[in-house]
Each structure stands twice: as structure tokens, then as C-alpha cells.
Amino acid sequence: MELRDVVLLSAGFVFSVVAALVGAWVQRKFDRYREMGPLNRLLNFGADQLLFVFPHRDETPEAILPRTSTEDFLAMNNFISALLRIAWSRKVGVRDTKRVTDSDRRRNLVIICSPKSNKLSEDFQTELRRRHPSALYFEEDRRKHEWCICDGDGARYRSPSWAQERQYLSSGVPRTDLPSQKFEDYAVITKTENPWNTSAMVIQVAGIRGIGTWGAAECIKKEWRQLYDHLPTDAKDGEFSALVRIEYDNCDITAIDVRRVILLGG
């Protein structure tokens, strides 16, 4: 074989390898876009930065940063994981409810927890019910001292976790062992235009109890296609209010079931 033939064969081999690598890279990019495109439509925040707002909890004297519950922390962490999947590149901040300013309210917001513990969630719910009477909302049953989820038609969804907790305790399970038991809860995921700034978006992830809040955010991270599939074809990026059933077992979310998605029209 002549030298020229060897050179041509070598060059052809190199070019074929490079072409294969480039093709594989392009295919991966295309596959990722095809997979994450729907999630981008769900998390279609405005152009501004995003702010997580979590409930203020009792502070430890030695602490510098505001305290938060384990479930609130896990909820924020799950939501951030979803943002990473869509290659979110804008700034992300956090505030506890005692440090939210008027300018903070105007940003893209992820509101963690219900009006039971989050003042901004209470204010958001007031605006939500005024603008979208059909949306899911939280209400306290003062007779039972328990919160529930309601809709505009009068339906009420109660957390089975209250009765489950009482049953465990009455059967002799120590309160310190409750984290290793099984519980069920209901939660809400609501996405709307920011009522304080129409160019921004608000997503509320809130359970009746903490495991519901954690599970709602895990739905955004792992089971977002359930939400996406419930939305009409022409409103995949629209505003909605979703009811989610959460199952918990031994310090883990074991099942997430999107039971209902209410489309919030303009």
C-alpha cells in the first residue's frame, strides 16, 4: 500500500470518528431538549431572578441564618433540582417570611407552605381567590384544629395523616418513632401570574402538613409529567392549581399522585 493510500485511510478514519462524536453530541442535545422542553413550559418563569420564600421558624440563639423545617428544606432542594434540569441560569435567592420586602414580592416566586405557616402564602391566597375563584385553597377547620384543602365547588380534602398519627400514638408508638411510620397527605401546586407583578410568575408548593409540602416539590422534580399530561394541549404553559396525594414511609416520599388539575383561565 502506498503512503498516499495510508494517509487517506487514516484521515478518513479520523474524520469518521470526529463525525460520530459530533453526531452523538448533537443527538444528546436534541434528546435533552425534547425531554426538558415540557418541563421548561411548566416552569416558565419571567425574565427576573427567582426567590424562594419559606416560613419563619423558631430561631436558635446561636444561629446566624433563619431556621427552617426539614420538610421545607427538602422542598426547596427538590425544586432547585428541577431548575437545574432545565439549565436555569438566573439568580436564585431565599427569604424567610419575616424578611420579605415589597420588591421581593415582585420577583418570580416559589412560595413554600400554606397560609398556616407562611404569611406570604396567606397574602397570595387572598389574591388567588379574588382572581381565580375555582383555584384550590387552604382553610382551617377550627373545630378540629386541622387544616384542609378546598375548591370553589365546596369540596374539602383532609389529610389522613392526622388520624394516622393519633392511631400510632394510641397503639404505643413513641412520638420519636413517628418518622419511621407510614403517612398520607394532600398538597397543592398552584402556578399563576404574580399578582404583584404581571411580568413574573408564582408557584406555590404547599401541603396540609410538612410531608405534603415536601412531596409537592418532589412532584415538580420527579413526577412533573403527571402535571403536564393533565393540562390541555393548548395550555401546557398556562396557569393551574393541582391537587396532589402524597404517600410517605420511613423518611421517604414513596408515591405521588396528581389527582386533579384545575386550569386557571385568563
N, C-alpha and C positions, 0 to 999 in steps of 0.2 A: 504493500500500500504506500502510495506516495505521500510526502509530507503535506501537500495541499489537501489531500483527502482526510488526513488525520486532523488537520486544523478545522476543516469544515465540519467533520463529525463532532469534534469537541465543542465547537461553537454552537452547533445545533443542540447538543445535549444541554449546555449551559442555558441557552435561551429557552429550551423547553422546561427546565427546572424553574427558571425565573417566572415564566408564564404561568406555570402551575401554582406557584406561591402567590403571585398576584391574583390569579383567579380565585384561589381559596380565600384570600383576604377579602376580596370584593364580595364573595358569596357569604362570608361570615357577617360582613357589614349589612348586606341585604337581609339576611335571615334575622339579624338583631333588630333592624328597622321594622321588619314585618311583624316580629314578635312584640316589640315595645311600642309600636305605633298606637295600638289601642290603649295602653296604659298612659301614654302621653295625652291622649284625648280625654281620659278620665281626670288626669292631674294637670289640666290646662289652666294653670295659674296665670295671673297677669305678669307684666314685664318687671315689676318691682321685686325686691327681696322677699323672703318668706320668714314669718315669725311664728314660732310655737308658743302658745300661751297655756300654761299649766297651773293647777290650783296651788295656792299658798298653803303650806302645811306648817305645823308647829315647828319652831326653829330650835336647834341645839345651840346653846350659848357659845360653844367653841367654834361653830361653823361660820365660814365666810359666805358660802353660796347658799341660796334659799333651798330649803328641804323639799323633797318630792317623794311620792309613794313609789313602791316597786312597780306597781302596775302602770303608773303614769310614765315612769322612765322607760319601761319596756314598750309602751305605746309609741313614744317619741322615737325610740330606736328603730322600731319596725317601720314607721313612716319614713324615716331617713333612708332606710334600706331601699324602699320603693323609689325614693328620689334618685338614689344612686343608679338604679336600674334604668332610669330614663336620662341619665347623664346630666342631672341638674347641675348647673354651673354658677348660679347666682347665690348671693349670700343667704345664709340661714342663721337666724337668731332665736333666742329663747327669752321668755319673760315669765315670771310668776305673776299672779293676778294683782298683787299689791304694787306692782311696778309698771303697769301698762299705762302708757301715755295716750293722749288724743292722736298724736301722729302714728303711734303703733297701731291703733285701730284701723288706720287707712291702708295698711300693708296687706299683702297676701297672708292669710292667717290659717293656721291649723289649731283649732281650739280643742284642748284635751279635757274631757269630762263634762258632766251635765251641770245644770244650774244648782244642783245640790251642793257642789263644792267650788264651782268656778263662776265668779261674778261676771266675767265677760261672756260666758256661755249663757247666763241669765239675760244679759242685755241683748245678745244675739237672738235668743229665742223670742224675746218680745218683738224684735223687728221681723223675725221669720214668720211669726204667726200673723202679724199685720199684713205682710206682703203675700204670704202663701198659706192660707188657712188650712189647706189639705196636708201640710207637712207634719211629720211626726214630731212630737214634743214631749217633754218630761213634766210630770205632775206628782206632788206628794199626796199620798193617802194619809191624812192626819190622824185617822182613827187607828191605823196600824203602824204609823210612823215609818212607812215604807214608800219608796218612790216607784213609779211605774211609767211606762211609755204609752202615750195616747195618740190617736189620729183625729182628723177633722170629722170623722163619722161617728165618734163616740166609743170606738174600740179601745180596750185597755190591755196592755201586755205587762204581766207581772213577772218578776224574777223568781224562778223556782229555788234559787239559792237561799232565800230566807228560810223557807220551810226545811230545806235540806240541812242547813246549819243547825236549826233547832233540833232536828231529829238526831244528828250526830252527837250533839252535846247531851241530849236526854238519854242516849244509849251508852253514855260513858266515855265517849271520845274526848280526850283533853283538848282544850282550845289550841294548845301548842301543836297538836297533830292535825288540825283542820287543813293546812296546806297540802297534805298528802291524800285528801279525800276527793271525791268527785262532786262537781257543781255544774249548774247550768245558769245562764244569764241571758238577757236580751240587751241589745245595743242598737244605737242609731249611727248611721253615717249620712251626713247631710252636706251637700255641696251647693252653694249659691253664690251669686254675685255679692261682693262685700257691701253691706247696707250703708257703710260709712265712706265708700269709695267705689264707684261702679266700674272702675278700670282694674280692680283687684278681685280676688276670689277668696271665699272662706270654705274650709272643710272642717266640719265638726265630727270628731270621733268620740263617742260617749256611751258608756254602758250604764245600766241601772246601778251596777256595782263595779268595783275595780276590775274584776276579771273580764267584764263585758267591754270596758274601755280598751284593755289590752287586746282582747280578741278582735275588736273592730279595726284597730290599726293593723293587726296581723292579717285581716281580710284584705286591706289595701296592699300589703306586701305579698301575700301568697295566693289569695283567692279573689283577686280583683276581676278576673274574668267572669265570675258569677255576677258581679255588678254590671259589667259591660254587656253581658248577654241579656240581662233583664231590660236594658234600655232600648228604645226603638232605633231602627237603623238610621233614621234621620236626626237622632238626638243623642248620639253616643257621647258628645261633649257637653251635653246640657246639664241643667240643674236638676237635682233629685234629692229625695230623702228615703233612705233604705233602712228596713228592719232586719237585724241580723241576730240569729240564735247562736250562742257560744257554748261549747262544752269544754270543761276544764277537768284535768285529772292529774294529781301528783305533780304540781308545779309546771304544768304544760297545758297549752291550748290544744285539744285533741280533735275538735270538729268545729267547722264554721259553715253556717247555712244561711244564705241570703234568702229570707222568707218573702220579702216584699220590697219593691222599688216604686216609689211614687214620683212621677215626673212632675217637676215644678215648672209650669209654663210661664211665659213672659207676661 
